[in-house]
Amino acid sequence: MRADQKKITNWLSKTVGDSSFNIQELRQEASDRKYYRIEVNNASYVLTDNFDKTDQSANFLYASKILRNSSVNVPEVLAFSEDLRFILLQDLGDESLDISHKYKDAKILEMALEQLSKIYFSDQDVLKSVNKESLLAQTKNFIDFCRENKCSNTEINALEILRNNLVHNLLNQQFIPSHNDFERRNLMMFKGKLFVIDFQDLNMGPIGMDLASIMYEHTFDYSETLITGLLEKHLKNNGLKASNTELRDMIMHALAHRSMRIVGTFNKYFKEGKLLNRKSDLGKFLERIYLALSSLKKDEAKIVKKLL
């Protein structure tokens, strides 16, 4: 038995009061965390192993409390280790909405936006806010990716100006509580309800970010009619002070920034031999950058098109 597995089984034995259980590793996400399904005494749980990332564990537990207070559907926290390495959660099953084809897109998006509206009304006073430095740092690795893919110095300079302009726009958007990765991969159906997971990065951020994540996700293409109708309803339901056109502009700036961040992060992981199963997603996120920049009529779209 590996040392990590022994630590898991020792903690679980004390926590669930039984040393006879089955452990099944779940799919790897874009982080250093690992997830396991634990089956014991006809009950099932999910165990998160955060290794030495105790700050992420603390953020998750804190965000869970904030979101539950705002009536957001999130998994119940059942136990956590003293060192915060392990967290035992309610098992929501396997119906992740990035792979389930049981529900129509319109229904999923409506339910997702309903949960997003509840996130907006989380306690804002206790959440940290993104700033210029943090937003710029998120796209630094994208520049490395472009250099490695033979972009010229002129093109690199243009992209540097672009990422500064994107951050300037994001900082001027309305700031609200933001999940920061609000995509179908982090949404699950359980007993007829939509649940939100992986919310440890909850903070105050630009309104376009979560909407970009869900409305323009890299593996799902929705009709403009559907997107426009849902955004109009979302604006009205939340009393947001923006027109549909203005909100779409905010979303496109956020989409470009978010997709640049993910391309840079994936490229870094791939070079380290991590998340190689997500390599096929790289091109999809580049396509999203191109879509956003083309919509915003940015000349840098031509540079990204060469990377596709």
N, C-alpha and C positions, 0 to 999 in steps of 0.2 A: 504494500500500500504506500502511495506517495505521501510525503509529509503534509501536503496541502489537504489531501483526502482524510488523513488521520485527524487533522485539526477540525475539519468539518464534522466528521463522525463523532468526535469527542464532544464538541459543542452541542450537536444535535441530540445526542443521548441525554445530556443534562437538561436540554430545553424541552424536548417532547416526552421525556420520561420513558423512553424505550430505546433499546440498542438494536432493534431489528427493523430496518427500513430500507427502502430502495432509493438509490440516487441516480437520476438521469440528467445528463448535461443538456441544456437547451441551446438554441442557436446563439452564436457569438455576435454581439453588437459592435458598433464602432467606438469601443472604449476598452479599457483594461479590465473591466468587470467581467465576472462569469456568473451565469445563472444556472440553477439546477432545480429540477422537480423532485420533491421529496414525498414519497408515499409511505405512510405508516398507519396501521390500525384503520384501514379503509378511509383514511383521510389523505388529502393531497395539499402540499404547500409549495411555494417557490422560495428558494434560498438565493440571496445575492451575496457573492463573495467579492468584496471591494479591495482585498489584499491590503496594501498600506495606504490606500486613498481614504483616510478617515475623514478628511474635509468633505469629500463627496458624500459619504455616509451621513454626516451631520447635516449637510445641505438637503439631502433627500428626506430625512426625518423631519426637518423643519418645514420644508415645502409641503410635505404630506399633511402636516397639521394645518397649515395655512389654507391649502386647497380644500380639505375636508370641511373646514369652517365656512368655506364659500360654496359648499354643496356640490363641488366637482366630484365626479365619480372616479375615485382612485382606489387601488388595492389597499386593504387594511394591513397595517403593520402589526404583526403578531408578537414579535420578539426581536431583540438585537443584542449582540454580544457587548460585553463591557468595553472592549477596545474598538467597537464600532466596525469591526471587519465584516461580520456577518449580520444580515438582516433577513428575518423570516417573514414572508408576505403571504397574503391570501392568494390562492391559485386561481387565476382567471381563465384557465384553459389555453387552447392553442389557436383560437379564432382571431388571429392578428389580421387587421383589415388591409394590409398590403398583399396578402396572399388569399384571403377569402373572396370567393366570387358569389356568395350567397345573397348579397344585398346590392341594390342598385346604387350607382354612384351618387345620385341626387339624395337618396336617403342617408347615405353615409356622411355626405358633406353637411346636410342639414343638422344631423345629430352632432357632428364635430363642432360646428359653429355654435350650437347651443351650449356645449361644454366650454368653448372658448369664451363665450359671453360671461359665463360664471367665473372663469379665470380672471377676466377683466375686473371683477368686483372683489378680488382678493384684497387683503389688507396691504395697502401700498406703503404704509409708513415703515414697515419692517423689512422691505425688500431693497437689496442693493441695486444700483442703476449702472447700466453700461455707460462708458464714457469714450471720448475720442481715442485714448490710448488703447483701450481694450478692443474697440472695433477695428482699429488699424492693425493691431497684432493678429487678429483673426485671419487676415488676408495676406500676411507676409509670406506664408509658404506657397501661396499661389504664384507669386513672383518667382520663387525658386523653381517651380514647375515650368514656368514659361522660359526661363533661362535654359533649363535642361532640354527644352524642346526647340532650341535654336532660334528663339526670338532675338531680334537685333537690339542693339542698345537704344535705338530710337523707339522701337516698340516697347521696350521695358520702361523707358521714361514716360511714354504715353500711358501705360498701365499704372504706373505709380501715381500719376496725376488723377487717373480715373478712380483708383481706390480711395484717394483723399476726397474726391468729389462725392463719391458714394457715401462716405462716412459723414460728410457735411450735411447731405440730405437726410440721412437717418437721424442725426442729432436734432434736426429741425422738425421731425415728425412728432406727433403726440405720443408721449411715453405712457405705457400702461403695463400691468403685470403680463409677462410674456413667458410662455413655456420654453421657447427658443429652439425647439425641434419638433414642432407640431405637425408631424406627417403621419400617414396611415400606418407606418411601421410601429408607431408609438400609440396606436389606438386599437382597442380590443373589444369584441362583443362578448358579453357574459350575461346569460340569463335575460336576453333581450335588451340590455342596456349597453351603451357605449362607455368604455372606461379609458382613462388617460394614464399612461405609464411613462417612466423615464423622465421625470420632471425635476430632477435634482438641479438643473440650471435655471430654475424659475427666478426671474428678476424683473426689474423695470426696464423696458426696452421699447423701441419704435413699433408703432402699431402695424406697420407693414410686414414685420418679420414672420409672425405666426400665420398670417394670411397668405404670404408667399409660400410658406412651407406646405400648406394644405391645398391651396387652390392651383398651384403650379408644381406639384410634386414630380420628381424626375421620371417616374414610371407610369404616370397617369395623365392623359390628355383629355380635358373636359371641354365641352363646347363653350364658345363665347356667350351664347344665350344663357346657359346654365350658370356660368360664372357671374355674368352681369346681374341676373335675377337674384342670386344668393347674396351678392355684395350689397345690392340695394336694400334687401330685407335686413341684412346685418347692420347697415348704417342706421336704418330706422329703429331697429330693436334696441340698439345701444346708445342712441342719441349722439352719435359721433358727428363732429362738426367738419364734415368734408363732403364734397360731391363724389359721385361714382368715379368720375374722371380723375379727380385729385387723389382718391384712394388708390386707383389703379396705378398712378404714377408712383406713389409711395411703395406699393407692392413690388413694382418692377425694380426700383432701387434696392429694396430689400432682397429680392430674388437674385440679383446680380451679386450682391455682397455675400449672401448665404452660400450660393453655389461656388463662388471663388474660395470661400473658407473650406468647403467640403472637398473640392478638388485638391487644394493644397494639403489638407489633412490626410486624405486618402493616399496621395503621392508619397507623403512622409511615411505612412504606415507600410505601404507596399515595399519601399526601400528597406524597411526593417523586417520584412518578411511576415508582416501582420495583415490580417483581413484580405488575403489574396482572393477570397471568394467574392469580394466586392469589386474586382477589377473591371467587370463589364459595366459597372455603374458610372465609371469615370467619364466616359463619353456622353452619357445622359446628362450629367451635371454641366459639362461644357456646352451642350445644346441649350440648357436652361440659361446659361450666361449669355449665349448668343441671342436667344429669344428676348431676354430682358433688355440688352443693350440695343438691339434692333428696334424694339418698341419705344425706347427712350431716344432713338435716333442718334446714338453715340457712334462716332467714327471707329472707336476701339472694337466694335463688333467685327470689323474686317480682320483684326488680329486674331480674335478668338476663332473665327471661321477657319483660319489656316491651321489651328490646333485640332480641329475635328477630324 
